[in-house]
Amino acid sequence: SERSEGIPAPFLECGPGDSVQYLDFLTRLVRHGRIELFTLELDDELAAFAICSRDAGEYWVVANLASPRWLRYSPGTIANTAVAAQALDDPECRGVDWGVGVQRYKLSGAANADSSAWG
């Protein structure tokens, strides 16, 4: 799918290493009302988060991280499950794009999910 207009192409490909551009990118998404933030707190600490942009009928995962302190509880998996659950509950959402790469969390679920399969 193609992303809608409003966010310049160079900002669509920047990541956390490009801090100034990345913050500008996130700010633009927030201003356009296109951000979903998922967080998991354990003992009043941020254990994991996922930032998603809603666009073109998909959730685009912009960033998701888990705190090393809480890894034994799989907080990243729990936050990512919240992203998938929200996508399934959103009648306008056609899917979740986790981005490029072969990280373990991207390989742990179905490539496509259809909400009608749940009943």
Disulfide bonds with the S-S distance in Angstrom:
none
